[in-house]
Amino acid sequence: MARIDAFLKLGLAQGCSDVHLSVGVPPMLRMNGDLMPIKFRKLSDTELETYIREILTANQIETLEAGHDLDFSYVAEEGGRFRVNVFRKVTGYGAVFRHIPPDVPTLEQLNVPKVLTEFCEYHQGMVLVTGSTGTGKSTTLAAMINHLNETRSLNIISLEDPIEFVHPSKKCQVIQRELGTHLTSFADGVRAAMREDPDVILVGELRDAETISMAMTAAETGHLVLGTLHTTGAVKTIDRIIDALPGELREQTKAFLSMSLKAVVTQVLCKTPDGRGRRAVLEILVNTRAIAKLITTDQTHQIPSQLQTGKDLGMQLLDQALLDAINNKEIDPDDAYRFANEKRKFTRFVTDTEMVATLDSTGIEKQYS
């Protein structure tokens, strides 16, 4: 058994989401959003390097020594699947292990709005799940793939970096391919997938202009494309896609978004009131004729008003969703305050008065230099 497995086993026993290993500090666990050290000595450079090298292949060691980071999946000998990132920094090696639950969650178990089930019924177009790192985007997409796998007869091609949840084929054929193992880039993966008779293509991350362009092509040619972006709102997602492509393609990109973008889901993870768990809170955009027109006429700043009035279609602003979750006693008000855009609306719920002291007269957090 690799020695690093002992830390992973401890993390699983504690119910953590991530295990952090870094030189100069003890191993640390991410518990319900907070980073906590375990009772262990500070790791030295030589010690941690030895731990990490035990689980790497010769090719991975060569890549790491060439100055590149590593992203891969790892299955501990005593059970437990992890998404791993290994990197080098000033003081030596570092690694983060994200635990991947053995069972793929359902949309019902995630307690997300029912409109996400409707997104799975689309036959073509693009659905994006966005948010910052660690907000559960992969979990939400995995639940959507699982729903498709159980309810429709499709060919699903999933391009991931690395493979996290493993989907056994049920009603669908699910083909999972990993960046660096089965394909050289997401763009190449999408290009190849379009020749493999797909119904659904999942793109792990729309990280560059070529990948975005290929995903758009796939969505326009009759496929359902699911993907992620590291954006923190529906409007920012649309603006990011438009800005990512060359200027001469701006009008073409806006036309695509107006016609083929079906929905944008942006999520954050808020602590539950007892602090023992976290719950996803979602901002949801469903593309309508009114929103499509705002996109083509460069008026995306007006989209939030459409989200606010589109509740009957399943739309909601993040702040609306946060307030509803607070009123239903599903999330911690102080944590919700941290994620809110218009924080003034949340001040009456906050129990930590020092948090609201940073607001200025407009309700925006003061910025300190």
C-alpha positions in Angstrom: 0.0 0.0 0.0 1.3 3.4 -0.9 2.1 5.5 2.2 0.0 8.3 1.0 -3.1 6.1 1.3 -3.0 6.4 5.0 -3.7 10.2 4.8 -6.5 9.5 2.2 -8.0 6.8 4.5 -8.0 9.2 7.4 -9.6 11.9 5.2 -12.4 9.6 4.1 -13.0 8.5 7.7 -13.4 12.2 8.7 -15.8 12.9 5.8 -13.6 15.5 4.1 -13.9 16.6 0.5 -10.1 17.2 -0.2 -6.8 16.2 1.3 -4.0 18.8 0.9 -0.3 17.8 1.1 2.3 20.5 1.1 5.9 21.1 2.3 6.3 22.8 5.6 2.9 22.1 7.0 1.1 19.0 8.2 -1.4 17.3 5.9 -4.7 19.2 5.8 -8.3 18.2 5.3 -11.1 20.3 3.6 -14.0 19.9 6.0 -17.3 21.5 4.9 -15.4 24.3 3.2 -12.8 24.9 5.9 -9.2 23.7 5.8 -8.1 21.9 8.9 -4.6 20.4 9.8 -4.4 16.9 11.1 -2.2 15.9 14.0 1.0 15.0 12.1 4.4 16.5 11.7 5.2 19.1 9.1 6.1 17.4 5.8 9.6 17.9 4.5 10.4 18.2 0.8 12.1 14.8 0.6 9.4 13.0 2.5 6.5 14.4 0.4 8.3 13.8 -2.9 8.8 10.2 -1.8 5.1 9.8 -1.0 4.0 11.3 -4.3 6.4 9.4 -6.5 5.1 6.1 -5.1 1.8 6.6 -7.0 3.1 8.1 -10.3 3.9 6.3 -13.5 7.3 6.8 -15.2 5.6 9.1 -17.8 4.0 11.1 -15.1 7.3 11.6 -13.2 8.9 12.7 -16.5 6.1 15.2 -17.1 6.4 16.6 -13.5 10.2 16.9 -13.7 9.8 18.8 -17.0 8.0 21.5 -14.9 4.4 20.6 -15.7 1.5 20.0 -13.3 -0.2 16.6 -13.3 -4.0 16.0 -13.3 -5.0 12.4 -12.9 -7.4 10.0 -11.1 -6.1 7.7 -8.4 -7.8 4.7 -6.7 -6.4 4.0 -3.2 -5.6 0.4 -2.5 -8.2 0.2 0.3 -10.8 1.9 -1.7 -11.7 5.5 -2.5 -11.3 7.3 -5.9 -9.6 10.7 -6.0 -9.0 13.4 -8.6 -5.4 14.5 -8.1 -3.4 17.6 -8.9 0.3 17.4 -8.3 2.5 20.5 -8.7 5.9 22.0 -7.8 6.3 25.3 -6.0 9.1 27.3 -4.3 9.5 24.9 -1.3 9.0 21.6 -3.2 6.1 19.4 -4.2 2.4 19.9 -3.4 -0.7 17.8 -4.1 -4.4 18.0 -3.7 -6.7 14.9 -3.6 -10.4 15.5 -4.3 -12.6 12.6 -3.1 -15.0 11.2 -5.8 -17.9 9.3 -4.2 -18.3 5.8 -5.5 -21.9 6.2 -6.4 -23.0 8.8 -9.0 -25.5 11.1 -7.3 -29.0 11.7 -8.7 -30.5 15.2 -9.4 -33.0 14.4 -6.6 -30.2 13.6 -4.1 -28.5 16.9 -5.0 -31.9 18.7 -4.3 -31.4 21.0 -7.3 -34.4 22.7 -9.1 -36.4 20.4 -11.3 -35.7 22.5 -14.3 -32.3 20.8 -14.6 -34.2 17.6 -15.4 -35.8 19.4 -18.3 -32.4 20.5 -19.6 -31.6 16.8 -19.9 -34.5 16.4 -22.4 -33.0 18.8 -25.0 -31.9 17.0 -28.2 -29.4 19.7 -29.3 -27.8 23.0 -28.2 -25.5 23.9 -25.3 -26.1 23.8 -21.6 -23.3 25.2 -19.4 -22.7 24.6 -15.7 -20.4 27.3 -14.3 -18.9 28.5 -11.0 -15.5 28.9 -9.3 -13.3 25.9 -8.5 -14.7 23.5 -6.0 -18.4 24.5 -6.3 -19.6 21.1 -7.4 -19.9 21.6 -11.2 -18.6 18.1 -12.0 -21.1 16.6 -9.5 -24.0 18.4 -11.1 -23.0 17.3 -14.6 -22.4 13.8 -13.4 -26.0 13.7 -12.0 -27.3 15.0 -15.4 -25.4 12.3 -17.3 -26.8 9.7 -14.8 -30.3 11.0 -15.5 -29.8 10.6 -19.2 -28.2 7.2 -18.7 -31.3 6.0 -16.9 -34.0 7.6 -19.0 -32.9 7.8 -22.6 -31.2 5.6 -25.2 -28.2 7.6 -26.4 -24.5 7.6 -27.2 -22.9 9.9 -24.6 -19.2 10.8 -25.1 -17.6 12.4 -22.0 -14.3 14.3 -22.3 -12.8 14.8 -18.8 -9.6 16.0 -17.1 -9.3 13.6 -15.3 -12.2 11.1 -15.3 -14.0 11.5 -12.0 -17.3 9.7 -11.6 -17.4 6.4 -13.5 -20.6 5.8 -15.4 -21.5 2.2 -16.2 -23.6 2.1 -19.4 -27.3 1.6 -18.5 -29.9 2.6 -21.2 -27.1 4.7 -22.8 -23.7 3.9 -24.1 -21.4 6.1 -22.0 -17.9 6.6 -23.4 -15.5 8.3 -21.0 -12.2 9.7 -22.4 -9.4 11.3 -20.4 -7.2 14.3 -21.3 -3.6 13.2 -21.5 -4.6 9.5 -21.6 -7.0 9.1 -24.5 -6.8 12.6 -26.1 -4.4 15.5 -26.4 -6.8 18.3 -25.9 -10.5 19.0 -25.4 -10.8 20.5 -28.9 -9.3 17.4 -30.4 -11.7 15.3 -28.3 -14.7 17.2 -29.5 -13.5 17.0 -33.1 -13.1 13.2 -32.8 -16.4 12.8 -30.9 -18.3 14.4 -33.8 -17.2 11.4 -36.0 -18.4 8.8 -33.4 -22.2 9.2 -33.8 -22.7 11.1 -30.5 -26.0 12.3 -29.1 -24.5 14.0 -26.2 -21.0 15.4 -25.7 -19.8 16.5 -22.3 -16.7 18.8 -22.4 -15.0 18.9 -19.0 -13.9 22.5 -19.5 -14.3 25.1 -22.2 -10.9 26.5 -21.4 -9.7 28.0 -24.7 -11.0 29.6 -28.0 -10.5 26.4 -30.0 -12.5 24.2 -27.6 -15.3 26.8 -27.4 -15.4 27.0 -31.2 -15.5 23.2 -31.6 -18.2 22.9 -28.9 -20.3 25.5 -30.6 -20.0 23.6 -33.9 -21.1 20.4 -32.2 -24.1 22.2 -30.7 -25.1 23.8 -34.0 -24.9 20.5 -35.8 -27.6 18.6 -33.8 -25.8 17.5 -30.7 -26.5 18.3 -27.0 -23.3 19.7 -25.6 -22.8 19.9 -21.8 -19.8 21.9 -20.5 -18.3 23.9 -17.7 -16.7 27.4 -17.4 -15.0 29.0 -14.4 -17.4 32.0 -14.4 -19.5 33.3 -11.5 -22.8 34.3 -13.2 -25.0 33.9 -16.3 -24.1 37.3 -17.7 -20.3 36.8 -17.1 -20.6 33.4 -18.8 -22.1 34.8 -22.0 -19.6 37.7 -22.0 -16.7 35.3 -21.5 -17.6 33.2 -24.5 -18.0 36.3 -26.7 -14.7 37.7 -25.6 -12.8 34.4 -25.9 -13.2 34.2 -29.6 -11.5 36.5 -32.2 -13.1 39.9 -32.8 -14.1 39.0 -36.4 -16.2 36.2 -35.0 -18.1 38.3 -32.5 -21.3 38.6 -34.4 -21.2 34.9 -35.3 -20.7 34.0 -31.7 -23.6 36.2 -30.6 -25.8 34.6 -33.2 -24.8 31.1 -31.9 -25.5 32.0 -28.3 -28.9 33.5 -29.2 -30.0 30.4 -31.0 -28.1 27.4 -29.6 -27.3 28.3 -26.0 -30.2 26.6 -24.1 -29.3 27.3 -20.4 -26.6 28.5 -18.0 -26.4 27.2 -14.4 -24.1 29.0 -12.0 -23.6 27.4 -8.6 -22.1 28.1 -5.2 -21.8 25.8 -2.2 -23.1 27.2 1.0 -22.8 25.7 4.5 -25.9 24.2 6.1 -27.1 25.9 9.3 -25.5 23.2 11.5 -22.1 23.6 9.6 -21.9 19.9 9.0 -22.5 20.0 5.3 -22.8 22.1 2.2 -25.7 22.7 -0.3 -25.6 23.9 -3.9 -27.4 27.1 -4.5 -28.0 27.9 -8.2 -28.5 30.9 -10.5 -30.4 29.6 -13.6 -30.8 31.2 -17.1 -33.1 29.7 -19.6 -32.7 31.2 -23.0 -35.8 32.9 -24.3 -36.5 35.2 -27.3 -36.1 38.2 -25.0 -32.7 37.1 -23.7 -31.6 36.1 -27.2 -32.3 39.6 -28.4 -30.4 41.1 -25.5 -27.4 39.0 -26.5 -27.5 40.0 -30.2 -27.9 43.7 -29.3 -25.1 43.8 -26.8 -27.4 44.4 -23.8 -26.4 41.5 -21.7 -26.4 43.8 -18.6 -30.2 43.7 -18.8 -30.3 39.9 -18.5 -30.6 39.8 -14.7 -34.0 41.5 -14.9 -35.1 38.6 -17.2 -33.9 36.1 -14.7 -35.8 37.9 -11.9 -39.1 37.8 -13.8 -38.7 34.3 -15.4 -39.5 32.2 -12.4 -42.3 30.4 -14.2 -39.6 29.1 -16.6 -37.3 27.9 -13.9 -35.1 31.0 -13.9 -33.7 32.6 -10.8 -31.0 35.0 -9.8 -28.3 33.8 -7.3 -29.5 36.3 -4.7 -33.1 35.1 -5.1 -32.0 31.5 -4.6 -29.9 32.4 -1.6 -32.8 34.3 0.1 -35.2 31.4 -0.5 -32.6 28.9 0.9 -32.2 31.1 4.0 -35.9 31.4 4.6 -36.2 27.6 4.2 -33.4 27.2 6.8 -31.3 25.2 4.3 -28.1 27.3 4.4 -26.1 29.4 6.9 -27.0 33.1 6.5 -23.5 34.2 7.2 -22.2 32.0 4.4 -24.9 33.1 2.1 -23.9 36.7 2.7 -20.4 36.0 1.5 -21.8 34.8 -1.9 -24.5 37.4 -2.4 -24.1 40.1 -5.0 -26.3 42.7 -3.4 -25.2 42.2 0.2 -27.5 44.9 1.7 -30.5 42.5 1.3 -28.8 39.9 3.5 -27.7 42.1 6.4 -30.8 41.4 8.5 -30.0 37.6 8.5 -26.3 37.9 9.4 -25.2 36.9 12.9 -21.6 38.0 12.6 -21.9 41.8 12.8 -18.3 42.3 11.8 -19.1 41.1 8.3 -21.6 43.9 7.6 -19.2 46.5 8.9 -17.3 46.3 5.6 -20.3 47.6 3.5 -20.3 51.1 2.1 -23.4 53.2 1.6 -24.2 51.5 -1.7 -24.3 48.0 -0.2 -21.1 46.9 -1.8 -18.2 45.6 0.2 -15.4 48.2 0.7 -12.2 47.5 -1.1 -8.9 48.0 0.8 -5.6 48.5 -0.8 
